[in-house]
Amino acid sequence: MPDVLDPSPYDALLLLSFGGPEGPDDVVPFLENVTRGRGIPKERLKEVGEHYFLFGGVSPINEQNRDLLAALRKDFADHGLALPVYWGNRNWAPYVTDTLREMVRDGRRRILVLATSAYASYSGCRQYREDLAEALATLEAEGLELPKVDKLRHYFNHPGFVEPMVDGIVESLAGLPEEVRDGAHIAFCTHSIPTAAADTSGPVSEHGDGGAYVRQHLEVSRLIADAVRERTGVDHPWQLVYQSRSGAPHIPWLEPDICDHLEERHAAGVPAVVMAPIGFVSDHMEVIYDLDTEAVAKADELGLPVRRSCTVGADPRFAAAIRDLVAERAATERGQEIAPCVLGALGASHDVCPVGCCPARAPRPAAAGADSPYA
């Protein structure tokens, strides 16, 4: 029998994700949810939705969340962590409000939240916290007893997040033709965000050029590149690049874009590229379209050999990392001193988002932080 891990004071874990359409009829309503309040015409949303229609109107993210949910439940059971795991989304069913309502009716009163975003940023952290606050406000208006909700710290530098990506890059390098393998360049890919949002990501003390968002991605890139060198004996050049820009042309976003980067690397004589989507937890639409479709088409046009490495998905090491983070946070809440499990020089992220962390242009109430109205 496994040793029993104590999750107290928590009585449930909520897997909180972005959500995605699961059929052609879902695409436009899903995009309306994502862009709510921006006044984008339905015809424009249909154009944007073409990415989804190429794949039958189905984003893989929900199925991948089901896989992660199953992996977490199995890992918790195998290791004696008696903590039920629920799943809710920001933009599609199961909606976070409905899931929180279910949790309250199941008697859950102290909830930990795992967001499927490993890094600090408004869209990757605070926006999830804002949706949690909106859900709690709805439950409060319904007269339900509100649970206390906390969010797990950023896990970008946890070994269980980093190590599966190292394996994926080593495997991708091995899949390249032998004559170009040792000279291959690694493009570490993440979602582009407005430079203003990047500059104010993380706590106020970390604001500046690129903020915590860029700093954390560079740290993960370095950790992975070092591990790949140790595994292969080859020091592959690398760069952090961006993808999936969706903003107005006049607003500065993080660059270079992956397709521009492939052109530049090809012009510089690089014989091959491995694209490593370190900014994403799973192979959802922004991976299978922006990398597997658009970027691969660009590489084919250039005659540049390219491979795309895997995300962590439902890797058992990632599930084990979440168990580790749950146990760590629970022990901290019980007043125990515990050494957090991290790689690299940045150390463990904060447990509670401080005031001024990843601010929005139009502030909204956010749960699970120092400024939460639901303490």
Disulfide bonds with the S-S distance in Angstrom:
none
